[in-house]
Amino acid sequence: VDSNYIAGNFKFQLEYDEIMKLLMDKALYPDPALFLRELLQNALDACRIQEALVKQHNKIDDDVFTYAPHIAVFDHSEEAENPRIIFQDNGIGMSEEIVRNYFLRVGKSYYRSNDFKTQQYKLKTDYNIQLDACSNFGIGFLSCFLVGDK
C-alpha cells in the first residue's frame, strides 16, 4: 500500500444551486465520450500546478528540481471482465483538504475558489509565474458516470 494515499470516511456533497444551473443545460455533455476530455483536462491542470510549484521552488532554493509533465492514457475498454480507461499523470495530486472541500463537493471547483486565486496571485506577483487552469465547473469527473457505473 502506498503511504501517500489516505483512506478515510469521504463522501460526495452536492452544491445544489450550482449543479442545477449546470445540469439543466442539456448541451453540457451532448456526447458521452466527452469524459475523455474532462479527465485529460484534470491531468493537464495537475501537471500545470506541479510545474508552477517546481518553478517557484527553483526561484527560492539553490537545490534545483527538474520536472517534465507526463500524461498517459491506457485504453482497456475492450476487456470483457474489467473494461476501463486509465488516465495517469505526474501532476500535483490532491491533498486531503482539496478532496474534502472540492472534489467531493459536486459543483464546487477548486479552480474558481479563493484558494486557487490566492495561489495564482502569489505565484504571479512574488515569482512572475503564470498559472492557468482549464477545469472550471467542478463536475468534470462526474462525466465518467455517463459511460461507466463504477
DSSP file with accessible surface (Angstrom, degrees, kcal/mol):
  #  RESIDUE AA STRUCTURE BP1 BP2  ACC     N-H-->O    O-->H-N    N-H-->O    O-->H-N    TCO  KAPPA ALPHA  PHI   PSI    X-CA   Y-CA   Z-CA
    1    1 A V              0   0  194      0, 0.0     2,-0.5     0, 0.0     0, 0.0   0.000 360.0 360.0 360.0 134.2    0.0    0.0    0.0
    2    2 A D    >   -     0   0   75      1,-0.1     3,-1.6     2,-0.0     0, 0.0  -0.618 360.0-148.4 -77.2 122.8    1.3    3.4   -1.0
    3    3 A S  T 3  S+     0   0  113     -2,-0.5    -1,-0.1     1,-0.3     0, 0.0   0.604  91.0  72.7 -70.8  -8.0    1.7    5.6    2.2
    4    4 A N  T 3  S+     0   0  133      2,-0.0     2,-0.4     0, 0.0    -1,-0.3   0.619  84.3  80.4 -79.3 -14.1    0.9    8.7    0.1
    5    5 A Y  S <  S-     0   0  181     -3,-1.6     2,-0.5     2,-0.0     0, 0.0  -0.769  70.6-148.5 -96.7 141.5   -2.8    7.7   -0.2
    6    6 A I        -     0   0   99     -2,-0.4     2,-0.3     2,-0.0    -2,-0.0  -0.935   3.1-155.3-113.2 122.8   -5.2    8.4    2.7
    7    7 A A        +     0   0  100     -2,-0.5     2,-0.3     2,-0.0    -2,-0.0  -0.733  36.2 131.0 -90.6 142.5   -8.1    6.1    3.4
    8    8 A G        -     0   0   48     -2,-0.3     2,-1.5     2,-0.1    -2,-0.0  -0.989  65.9 -66.8-172.2-178.0  -11.0    7.7    5.2
    9    9 A N        +     0   0  147     -2,-0.3     2,-0.3     2,-0.0    -2,-0.0  -0.658  64.3 162.9 -89.8  83.2  -14.6    8.4    5.5
   10   10 A F        +     0   0   60     -2,-1.5     2,-0.3     0, 0.0    -2,-0.1  -0.777  11.3 177.1-103.8 148.8  -15.1   10.6    2.4
   11   11 A K        -     0   0  140     -2,-0.3     2,-0.2    89,-0.1    93,-0.1  -0.996  30.6-110.4-149.1 150.3  -18.4   11.4    0.7
   12   12 A F        -     0   0   97     -2,-0.3     2,-0.3    93,-0.1    93,-0.3  -0.547  30.6-162.5 -75.8 145.7  -19.6   13.4   -2.2
   13   13 A Q  E     -a  105   0A  80     91,-5.0    93,-2.8    -2,-0.2     2,-0.5  -0.948  12.7-130.6-126.5 152.1  -21.6   16.5   -1.4
   14   14 A L  E     -a  106   0A  97     -2,-0.3     2,-1.3    91,-0.2    93,-0.1  -0.898   4.5-152.8-110.5 124.3  -23.8   18.4   -3.8
   15   15 A E     >  -     0   0   51     91,-2.3     4,-2.6    -2,-0.5     5,-0.3  -0.780  27.3-166.9 -87.0  87.0  -23.7   22.2   -4.3
   16   16 A Y  H  > S+     0   0  140     -2,-1.3     4,-2.6     1,-0.2     5,-0.2   0.875  74.4  46.2 -54.6 -52.1  -27.4   22.1   -5.3
   17   17 A D  H  > S+     0   0  119      1,-0.2     4,-1.8     2,-0.2    -1,-0.2   0.919 116.1  46.1 -61.3 -42.3  -27.9   25.6   -6.8
   18   18 A E  H  > S+     0   0   62      1,-0.2     4,-1.9     2,-0.2    -1,-0.2   0.921 114.3  47.8 -66.5 -43.3  -24.7   25.4   -8.9
   19   19 A I  H  X S+     0   0    5     -4,-2.6     4,-3.4    87,-0.2     5,-0.3   0.906 108.4  53.8 -65.2 -42.1  -25.4   21.9  -10.1
   20   20 A M  H  X S+     0   0   64     -4,-2.6     4,-1.7    -5,-0.3    -1,-0.2   0.920 108.4  50.1 -62.0 -39.7  -28.9   22.7  -11.1
   21   21 A K  H  < S+     0   0  139     -4,-1.8     4,-0.4    -5,-0.2    -1,-0.2   0.918 118.0  39.7 -62.3 -43.0  -27.8   25.6  -13.2
   22   22 A L  H >< S+     0   0   26     -4,-1.9     3,-0.8     1,-0.2     6,-0.2   0.920 117.6  44.9 -73.6 -46.0  -25.2   23.4  -15.0
   23   23 A L  H 3< S+     0   0   91     -4,-3.4    -1,-0.2     1,-0.2    -2,-0.2   0.712  99.9  67.7 -78.8 -19.5  -27.1   20.2  -15.4
   24   24 A M  T 3< S+     0   0  137     -4,-1.7     2,-0.9    -5,-0.3    -1,-0.2   0.727  84.5  82.9 -71.2 -17.6  -30.4   21.8  -16.6
   25   25 A D    X   -     0   0   95     -3,-0.8     3,-1.8    -4,-0.4     4,-0.2  -0.753  67.7-163.6 -88.1 106.0  -28.5   22.8  -19.8
   26   26 A K  T 3  S+     0   0  190     -2,-0.9     3,-0.4     1,-0.3    -1,-0.2   0.638  82.1  72.5 -67.5 -12.4  -28.6   19.6  -21.9
   27   27 A A  T 3  S+     0   0   68      1,-0.2    -1,-0.3     2,-0.1    -4,-0.1   0.585  73.0  89.1 -78.5  -5.9  -25.8   21.0  -24.1
   28   28 A L  S <  S+     0   0   37     -3,-1.8    -1,-0.2     1,-0.3    -2,-0.1   0.939 107.8   7.8 -59.5 -50.9  -23.3   20.3  -21.3
   29   29 A Y  S    S+     0   0   40     -3,-0.4    -1,-0.3    -4,-0.2    -2,-0.1  -0.588  70.1 157.7-131.2  72.7  -22.4   16.8  -22.3
   30   30 A P  S    S+     0   0   99      0, 0.0    -1,-0.1     0, 0.0    -2,-0.1   0.780  74.0  47.3 -68.3 -22.3  -24.1   16.1  -25.7
   31   31 A D  S >  S-     0   0   85     -3,-0.1     3,-2.3     1,-0.1     4,-0.1  -0.970  74.8-147.4-121.9 120.4  -21.6   13.3  -26.4
   32   32 A P  T >  S+     0   0   65      0, 0.0     3,-1.4     0, 0.0   114,-0.1   0.786  95.6  70.5 -57.2 -25.4  -20.8   10.7  -23.6
   33   33 A A  T >> S+     0   0   43      1,-0.3     3,-1.8     2,-0.1     4,-0.5   0.580  71.5  91.0 -70.3  -5.1  -17.2   10.4  -24.9
   34   34 A L  H <>  +     0   0   38     -3,-2.3     4,-2.1     1,-0.3     3,-0.3   0.688  64.8  80.9 -65.6 -13.5  -16.6   13.9  -23.5
   35   35 A F  H <> S+     0   0   24     -3,-1.4     4,-2.6   108,-0.3    -1,-0.3   0.848  84.8  61.2 -59.8 -29.3  -15.5   12.3  -20.3
   36   36 A L  H <> S+     0   0   67     -3,-1.8     4,-2.3     1,-0.2    -1,-0.2   0.931 104.5  46.6 -61.8 -44.7  -12.2   11.8  -22.0
   37   37 A R  H  X S+     0   0  107     -4,-0.5     4,-2.7    -3,-0.3    -1,-0.2   0.918 111.5  52.2 -62.1 -43.4  -11.7   15.5  -22.5
   38   38 A E  H  X S+     0   0   18     -4,-2.1     4,-2.1     1,-0.2    -2,-0.2   0.919 111.3  45.4 -62.6 -44.3  -12.7   16.1  -18.8
   39   39 A L  H  X S+     0   0   27     -4,-2.6     4,-2.2     2,-0.2    -1,-0.2   0.887 112.4  51.7 -68.3 -36.4  -10.1   13.6  -17.5
   40   40 A L  H  X S+     0   0   83     -4,-2.3     4,-2.8    -5,-0.2    -2,-0.2   0.917 109.0  50.7 -64.8 -41.0   -7.4   15.0  -19.8
   41   41 A Q  H  X S+     0   0   49     -4,-2.7     4,-2.8     2,-0.2    93,-0.3   0.906 108.8  52.1 -62.9 -39.7   -8.2   18.5  -18.5
   42   42 A N  H  X S+     0   0   52     -4,-2.1     4,-2.2     2,-0.2    -1,-0.2   0.930 112.0  45.7 -61.3 -45.0   -7.9   17.3  -14.9
   43   43 A A  H  X S+     0   0    3     -4,-2.2     4,-2.2     2,-0.2    -2,-0.2   0.913 112.2  51.5 -64.6 -41.6   -4.5   15.7  -15.7
   44   44 A L  H  X S+     0   0   62     -4,-2.8     4,-2.6     1,-0.2    -2,-0.2   0.930 110.0  48.8 -62.3 -44.1   -3.3   18.8  -17.5
   45   45 A D  H  X S+     0   0    1     -4,-2.8     4,-2.3     1,-0.2     5,-0.2   0.912 109.5  52.6 -62.8 -41.1   -4.3   21.1  -14.6
   46   46 A A  H  X S+     0   0   13     -4,-2.2     4,-2.1     1,-0.2    46,-1.8   0.911 112.0  46.1 -61.5 -39.9   -2.5   18.8  -12.2
   47   47 A C  H  X S+     0   0    3     -4,-2.2     4,-2.7    44,-0.3    -2,-0.2   0.885 109.6  54.2 -70.4 -37.9    0.7   19.0  -14.3
   48   48 A R  H  X S+     0   0   86     -4,-2.6     4,-2.3     2,-0.2    -2,-0.2   0.909 110.6  46.1 -62.7 -42.2    0.4   22.8  -14.7
   49   49 A I  H  X S+     0   0    8     -4,-2.3     4,-2.6     2,-0.2     5,-0.2   0.937 112.5  50.0 -66.6 -44.7    0.2   23.2  -10.9
   50   50 A Q  H  X S+     0   0   50     -4,-2.1     4,-2.2    -5,-0.2    -2,-0.2   0.932 111.3  49.7 -58.9 -42.9    3.2   20.8  -10.3
   51   51 A E  H  X S+     0   0   72     -4,-2.7     4,-2.4     1,-0.2    -1,-0.2   0.921 110.7  49.2 -63.0 -42.6    5.2   22.7  -13.0
   52   52 A A  H  X S+     0   0    4     -4,-2.3     4,-2.5     1,-0.2    -1,-0.2   0.910 110.9  50.2 -63.9 -40.2    4.4   26.1  -11.4
   53   53 A L  H  X S+     0   0   46     -4,-2.6     4,-2.6     2,-0.2    -1,-0.2   0.871 109.6  50.5 -68.9 -34.8    5.4   24.8   -7.9
   54   54 A V  H  X S+     0   0   17     -4,-2.2     4,-2.6    -5,-0.2    11,-0.3   0.928 110.7  49.5 -67.2 -42.3    8.7   23.4   -9.2
   55   55 A K  H  X S+     0   0  103     -4,-2.4     4,-1.3     2,-0.2    -2,-0.2   0.920 111.4  49.8 -60.2 -42.9    9.4   26.8  -10.9
   56   56 A Q  H >X S+     0   0   39     -4,-2.5     4,-1.1     1,-0.2     3,-0.6   0.943 110.8  49.2 -60.6 -48.3    8.6   28.5   -7.6
   57   57 A H  H >X S+     0   0   44     -4,-2.6     4,-3.2     1,-0.2     3,-0.8   0.918 108.5  53.5 -57.0 -43.9   10.9   26.1   -5.7
   58   58 A N  H 3< S+     0   0   47     -4,-2.6    -1,-0.2     1,-0.3    -2,-0.2   0.757 107.2  51.3 -68.1 -23.7   13.7   26.7   -8.1
   59   59 A K  H << S+     0   0  123     -4,-1.3    -1,-0.3    -3,-0.6    -2,-0.2   0.709 119.3  36.9 -81.3 -20.7   13.5   30.5   -7.6
   60   60 A I  H << S+     0   0  102     -4,-1.1     2,-0.3    -3,-0.8    -2,-0.2   0.822 115.3  48.2 -95.9 -40.6   13.6   30.1   -3.9
   61   61 A D     <  -     0   0   69     -4,-3.2    -1,-0.1    -5,-0.2     0, 0.0  -0.803  63.8-141.3-115.0 145.3   16.1   27.3   -3.3
   62   62 A D  S    S+     0   0  162     -2,-0.3     2,-1.4     1,-0.1    -1,-0.1   0.707  87.9  88.6 -73.4 -20.6   19.6   26.5   -4.7
   63   63 A D  S    S-     0   0   96     -6,-0.1     2,-0.3     1,-0.0    -2,-0.1  -0.656  77.9-153.5 -80.0  93.9   18.6   22.8   -4.9
   64   64 A V        -     0   0   92     -2,-1.4     2,-0.3    -6,-0.1    -2,-0.1  -0.531   8.0-157.8 -80.8 132.7   17.1   22.9   -8.4
   65   65 A F        -     0   0   96    -11,-0.3     2,-0.4    -2,-0.3    -7,-0.1  -0.769   4.6-145.8-102.0 151.8   14.4   20.4   -9.4
   66   66 A T        -     0   0  139     -2,-0.3     2,-0.4     2,-0.0   -11,-0.0  -0.890  15.7-175.6-113.2 150.7   13.5   19.3  -12.9
   67   67 A Y        -     0   0   48     -2,-0.4    -2,-0.0   -16,-0.0   -12,-0.0  -0.971  12.3-174.6-148.5 128.6   10.0   18.4  -13.9
   68   68 A A        -     0   0   73     -2,-0.4    22,-0.1    22,-0.1    -2,-0.0  -0.974  31.2-126.2-122.5 111.2    8.7   17.1  -17.2
   69   69 A P        -     0   0   67      0, 0.0     2,-0.4     0, 0.0   -25,-0.0  -0.297  30.3-172.9 -57.2 140.2    4.9   16.9  -17.3
   70   70 A H        +     0   0  111    -27,-0.1    20,-1.4     2,-0.0     2,-0.4  -0.976  12.9 177.0-142.3 125.4    3.7   13.4  -18.3
   71   71 A I  E     -B   89   0B  55     -2,-0.4     2,-0.4    18,-0.2    18,-0.2  -0.998   8.3-175.3-126.5 127.8    0.2   12.2  -19.1
   72   72 A A  E     -B   88   0B  17     16,-3.2    16,-2.8    -2,-0.4     2,-0.4  -0.960   9.3-159.8-123.9 143.4   -0.5    8.7  -20.2
   73   73 A V  E     -B   87   0B  78     -2,-0.4     2,-0.5    14,-0.2    14,-0.2  -0.992   4.4-165.2-124.0 126.4   -3.8    7.2  -21.3
   74   74 A F  E     -B   86   0B  86     12,-2.8    12,-2.8    -2,-0.4     2,-0.8  -0.963   8.0-152.7-114.6 123.1   -4.4    3.4  -21.2
   75   75 A D  E     +B   85   0B 106     -2,-0.5    10,-0.2    10,-0.2     3,-0.1  -0.845  33.3 150.8-101.6 106.0   -7.4    2.0  -23.1
   76   76 A H  E >   +B   84   0B  55      8,-2.5     3,-1.4    -2,-0.8     8,-0.7  -0.093  32.8 123.0-116.1  29.5   -8.6   -1.3  -21.7
   77   77 A S  T 3   +     0   0   45      6,-0.3    -1,-0.1     1,-0.3     8,-0.1   0.704  67.6  57.8 -70.4 -17.8  -12.2   -0.6  -22.8
   78   78 A E  T 3  S+     0   0  176      6,-0.1     2,-0.3    -3,-0.1    -1,-0.3   0.521  75.8 113.8 -89.8  -5.6  -12.4   -3.9  -24.8
   79   79 A E    <   -     0   0   79     -3,-1.4    -3,-0.1     3,-0.2     0, 0.0  -0.528  58.3-151.3 -69.2 126.6  -11.6   -6.1  -21.9
   80   80 A A  S    S+     0   0   99     -2,-0.3    -1,-0.2     1,-0.2    -3,-0.0   0.895  89.7  41.7 -67.2 -41.9  -14.7   -8.2  -21.2
   81   81 A E  S    S+     0   0  183      1,-0.2    -1,-0.2     0, 0.0    -2,-0.1   0.867 134.0   9.4 -76.5 -38.0  -14.1   -8.7  -17.4
   82   82 A N  S    S-     0   0   72     -6,-0.1    -1,-0.2     2,-0.1    -3,-0.2  -0.476  72.1-171.7-146.3  68.6  -12.9   -5.2  -16.4
   83   83 A P        +     0   0   77      0, 0.0     2,-0.3     0, 0.0    -6,-0.3  -0.413  26.6 141.0 -68.2 135.7  -13.3   -2.6  -19.2
   84   84 A R  E     -B   76   0B  87     -8,-0.7    -8,-2.5    -2,-0.1     2,-0.4  -0.983  45.6-136.6-166.0 160.0  -11.7    0.7  -18.3
   85   85 A I  E     -B   75   0B  49     -2,-0.3     2,-0.5   -10,-0.2   -10,-0.2  -1.000  25.6-154.5-124.3 129.2   -9.7    3.7  -19.5
   86   86 A I  E     -B   74   0B  61    -12,-2.8   -12,-2.8    -2,-0.4     2,-0.5  -0.910   7.9-165.3-112.6 127.3   -6.9    4.8  -17.2
   87   87 A F  E     -B   73   0B  43     -2,-0.5     2,-0.4   -14,-0.2   -14,-0.2  -0.948  14.1-178.8-106.3 131.1   -5.5    8.4  -17.1
   88   88 A Q  E     +B   72   0B 109    -16,-2.8   -16,-3.2    -2,-0.5     2,-0.3  -0.997   5.1 166.9-134.1 132.8   -2.2    8.7  -15.3
   89   89 A D  E     -B   71   0B  60     -2,-0.4   -18,-0.2   -18,-0.2   -45,-0.0  -0.924  39.6-133.6-139.6 166.1   -0.2   11.8  -14.7
   90   90 A N        +     0   0   68    -20,-1.4   -19,-0.1    -2,-0.3   -22,-0.1  -0.147  65.7 126.1-109.9  36.7    2.7   13.1  -12.6
   91   91 A G  S    S-     0   0   17    -21,-0.2   -44,-0.3   -41,-0.1   -45,-0.1   0.082  79.0 -70.3 -81.4-163.0    1.0   16.2  -11.6
   92   92 A I        -     0   0   66    -46,-1.8   -45,-0.1     1,-0.2     2,-0.1   0.747  60.4-152.1 -66.7 -29.6    0.3   17.7   -8.1
   93   93 A G        -     0   0   44      1,-0.0     2,-0.4     2,-0.0    -1,-0.2  -0.330  30.0 -71.2  77.6-172.5   -2.2   15.1   -6.9
   94   94 A M        -     0   0  106     -2,-0.1     2,-0.1     4,-0.0    -1,-0.0  -0.984  35.9-139.8-126.0 131.0   -4.9   16.1   -4.4
   95   95 A S     >  -     0   0   58     -2,-0.4     4,-2.6     1,-0.1     5,-0.2  -0.353  34.4-106.0 -74.4 164.8   -4.4   16.9   -0.7
   96   96 A E  H  > S+     0   0   76      1,-0.2     4,-2.9     2,-0.2     5,-0.3   0.905 122.5  55.9 -59.5 -37.6   -7.0   15.6    1.7
   97   97 A E  H  > S+     0   0  110      1,-0.2     4,-2.9     2,-0.2     5,-0.3   0.922 108.8  45.3 -62.1 -43.4   -8.2   19.2    2.0
   98   98 A I  H  >>S+     0   0   38      2,-0.2     4,-2.1     1,-0.2     5,-2.0   0.915 113.1  50.9 -69.1 -39.6   -8.8   19.5   -1.7
   99   99 A V  I  <>S+     0   0   28     -4,-2.6     5,-2.5     3,-0.2    -2,-0.2   0.964 117.7  38.7 -59.7 -50.2  -10.5   16.1   -1.8
  100  100 A R  I  <5S+     0   0  101     -4,-2.9    -2,-0.2    -5,-0.2    -1,-0.2   0.918 124.3  36.8 -67.5 -44.8  -12.8   17.0    1.0
  101  101 A N  I  <5S+     0   0   61     -4,-2.9    -1,-0.2    -5,-0.3    -3,-0.2   0.671 135.8   6.4 -88.6 -16.8  -13.5   20.7    0.1
  102  102 A Y  I ><5S+     0   0   20     -4,-2.1     3,-1.2    -5,-0.3     6,-0.4   0.648 121.7  50.2-129.9 -60.2  -13.7   20.5   -3.6
  103  103 A F  I 3 <S+     0   0   65     -5,-2.0    -4,-0.2     1,-0.3    -3,-0.2   0.898 116.8  42.5 -57.5 -43.5  -13.5   17.1   -5.3
  104  104 A L  T 3 <S+     0   0   14     -5,-2.5   -91,-5.0    -6,-0.3     2,-0.8   0.493 100.4  79.2 -83.6  -1.8  -16.2   15.5   -3.2
  105  105 A R  E X  S-a   13   0A  57     -3,-1.2     3,-2.4   -93,-0.3   -91,-0.2  -0.824  82.9-140.8-109.3  92.2  -18.4   18.7   -3.4
  106  106 A V  E 3  S+a   14   0A  13    -93,-2.8   -91,-2.3    -2,-0.8   -87,-0.2  -0.263  84.6  18.4 -57.1 127.0  -20.0   18.4   -6.8
  107  107 A G  T 3  S+     0   0    3     31,-2.2     2,-0.7     1,-0.2    -1,-0.3   0.331  96.3 108.9  93.3  -5.1  -20.2   21.8   -8.5
  108  108 A K    <   -     0   0   72     -3,-2.4     2,-0.5    30,-0.4    -3,-0.2  -0.894  56.2-158.0-107.5 108.6  -17.6   23.4   -6.3
  109  109 A S    >   -     0   0   10     -2,-0.7     3,-1.0    27,-0.2     4,-0.2  -0.735  19.4-153.5 -92.9 129.9  -14.5   24.0   -8.4
  110  110 A Y  G >  S+     0   0   32     -2,-0.5     3,-1.5     1,-0.2     6,-0.6   0.884  98.7  60.7 -61.0 -35.2  -11.1   24.4   -6.8
  111  111 A Y  G 3  S+     0   0   48      1,-0.3    -1,-0.2     5,-0.1    22,-0.1   0.580 107.1  43.5 -76.4  -8.2  -10.1   26.4   -9.9
  112  112 A R  G <  S+     0   0   97     -3,-1.0    -1,-0.3    24,-0.1    -2,-0.2   0.299  97.3 106.3-108.9   4.3  -12.8   29.0   -9.2
  113  113 A S  S <> S-     0   0   13     -3,-1.5     4,-2.3    -4,-0.2     5,-0.2  -0.386  80.7-119.5 -85.0 161.4  -12.1   29.2   -5.5
  114  114 A N  H  > S+     0   0  122      2,-0.2     4,-2.6     1,-0.2     5,-0.2   0.825 113.6  62.4 -64.4 -31.8  -10.3   31.9   -3.5
  115  115 A D  H  > S+     0   0   70      2,-0.2     4,-2.0     1,-0.2    -1,-0.2   0.946 109.0  39.5 -59.2 -48.2   -7.7   29.3   -2.5
  116  116 A F  H  > S+     0   0    3     -6,-0.6     4,-3.0     2,-0.2    -2,-0.2   0.920 114.6  52.7 -69.4 -42.3   -6.7   28.8   -6.1
  117  117 A K  H  X S+     0   0  105     -4,-2.3     4,-2.6     1,-0.2    -2,-0.2   0.889 109.6  50.1 -61.7 -36.6   -7.0   32.5   -7.0
  118  118 A T  H  X S+     0   0   91     -4,-2.6     4,-2.7     2,-0.2    -1,-0.2   0.924 110.8  49.0 -65.6 -43.1   -4.7   33.3   -4.0
  119  119 A Q  H  X S+     0   0   43     -4,-2.0     4,-2.4    -5,-0.2    -2,-0.2   0.932 112.4  48.5 -62.3 -44.2   -2.2   30.7   -5.2
  120  120 A Q  H  X S+     0   0   52     -4,-3.0     4,-2.4     1,-0.2    -2,-0.2   0.927 112.8  48.0 -58.4 -48.9   -2.3   32.2   -8.7
  121  121 A Y  H  X S+     0   0  164     -4,-2.6     4,-3.2     2,-0.2     5,-0.4   0.924 112.2  48.2 -61.1 -46.3   -1.8   35.7   -7.4
  122  122 A K  H  X>S+     0   0   96     -4,-2.7     4,-2.4     1,-0.2     5,-0.6   0.922 112.3  48.6 -63.7 -43.5    1.1   34.8   -5.2
  123  123 A L  H  X5S+     0   0    2     -4,-2.4     6,-2.1    -5,-0.2     4,-1.3   0.912 116.8  43.4 -62.6 -40.7    2.9   32.9   -7.9
  124  124 A K  H  X5S+     0   0   89     -4,-2.4     4,-1.2     4,-0.3    -2,-0.2   0.945 121.7  35.8 -71.4 -49.4    2.4   35.8  -10.4
  125  125 A T  H  <5S+     0   0   71     -4,-3.2    -3,-0.2    -5,-0.2    -2,-0.2   0.890 126.8  35.0 -76.2 -38.4    3.3   38.7   -8.0
  126  126 A D  H  <5S+     0   0   87     -4,-2.4    -3,-0.2    -5,-0.4    -1,-0.2   0.790 137.8  13.8 -86.5 -29.2    6.0   37.0   -6.0
  127  127 A Y  H  <<S-     0   0   49     -4,-1.3    -3,-0.2    -5,-0.6    -2,-0.2   0.359  92.0-119.8-130.4   1.3    7.7   34.8   -8.6
  128  128 A N     <  +     0   0  113     -4,-1.2     2,-0.5     1,-0.2    -4,-0.3   0.895  63.1 146.0  54.8  43.6    6.4   36.0  -12.0
  129  129 A I        -     0   0    7     -6,-2.1     2,-0.5    -9,-0.2    -1,-0.2  -0.957  41.7-145.1-114.1 121.1    4.9   32.6  -12.7
  130  130 A Q        -     0   0  108     -2,-0.5     2,-0.5    -3,-0.1    -9,-0.1  -0.741  16.6-173.2 -85.9 127.9    1.6   32.4  -14.7
  131  131 A L        +     0   0    6     -2,-0.5     2,-0.3   -11,-0.1    -7,-0.1  -0.975   8.5 170.2-125.9 116.4   -0.7   29.6  -13.6
  132  132 A D        -     0   0   84     -2,-0.5     2,-0.4   -87,-0.0   -84,-0.0  -0.896  14.7-157.2-121.6 155.0   -3.8   28.9  -15.6
  133  133 A A        -     0   0   31     -2,-0.3   -91,-0.1   -22,-0.1   -92,-0.0  -0.974  14.8-158.3-131.0 145.9   -6.3   26.0  -15.4
  134  134 A C  S    S+     0   0   43     -2,-0.4    -1,-0.1   -93,-0.3   -92,-0.1   0.696  71.2  91.7 -95.1 -20.8   -8.7   24.7  -17.9
  135  135 A S        +     0   0   15    -94,-0.3    -2,-0.1     1,-0.1   -97,-0.0  -0.440  45.6 154.2 -70.1 150.7  -11.0   23.0  -15.4
  136  136 A N        +     0   0   78     -2,-0.1   -27,-0.2   -24,-0.0    -1,-0.1   0.621  51.0  46.7-144.8 -47.0  -13.8   25.2  -14.3
  137  137 A F  S    S-     0   0   85    -29,-0.1   -28,-0.1   -26,-0.1  -115,-0.1   0.627  83.8-123.4 -96.5 -16.6  -17.1   23.9  -13.0
  138  138 A G  S    S+     0   0   32    -30,-0.1   -31,-2.2   -32,-0.1   -30,-0.4   0.750  91.7  85.8  81.6  22.1  -16.3   21.2  -10.5
  139  139 A I    >>  +     0   0    5    -33,-0.2     3,-0.9   -32,-0.2     4,-0.7   0.381  48.3 104.6-131.1  -0.3  -18.3   18.5  -12.3
  140  140 A G  G >4 S+     0   0   10      1,-0.3     3,-1.5     2,-0.2     4,-0.3   0.878  79.0  55.7 -55.0 -42.0  -15.9   17.1  -14.9
  141  141 A F  G >4 S+     0   0   73      1,-0.3     3,-1.9     2,-0.2     4,-0.3   0.863  98.2  63.7 -61.4 -32.6  -15.2   13.9  -13.1
  142  142 A L  G X4 S+     0   0   54     -3,-0.9     3,-1.7     1,-0.3    -1,-0.3   0.753  83.8  75.8 -65.3 -20.6  -18.9   13.2  -13.0
  143  143 A S  G X< S+     0   0    1     -3,-1.5     3,-1.6    -4,-0.7     4,-0.4   0.764  81.6  70.9 -62.2 -21.6  -18.9   12.9  -16.8
  144  144 A C  G X> S+     0   0   24     -3,-1.9     4,-1.5    -4,-0.3     3,-1.4   0.826  87.7  63.3 -61.8 -29.3  -17.3    9.5  -16.2
  145  145 A F  G <4 S+     0   0  102     -3,-1.7    -1,-0.3    -4,-0.3    -2,-0.2   0.576  86.3  72.9 -76.9  -4.7  -20.6    8.2  -14.9
  146  146 A L  G <4 S+     0   0   89     -3,-1.6    -1,-0.3    -4,-0.3    -2,-0.2   0.774 115.8  20.7 -72.5 -26.2  -22.1    8.9  -18.4
  147  147 A V  T <4 S+     0   0   76     -3,-1.4     2,-0.3    -4,-0.4    -2,-0.2   0.515 126.6  43.1-118.9 -11.6  -20.2    5.9  -19.6
  148  148 A G     <  -     0   0   33     -4,-1.5    -1,-0.1     1,-0.1   -64,-0.0  -0.902  53.3-151.9-134.9 164.5  -19.4    3.8  -16.5
  149  149 A D              0   0  142     -2,-0.3    -4,-0.1     1,-0.1    -1,-0.1   0.342 360.0 360.0-118.7   4.3  -21.1    2.7  -13.4
  150  150 A K              0   0  203     -6,-0.1    -1,-0.1     0, 0.0     0, 0.0  -0.988 360.0 360.0-156.7 360.0  -18.1    2.4  -11.1
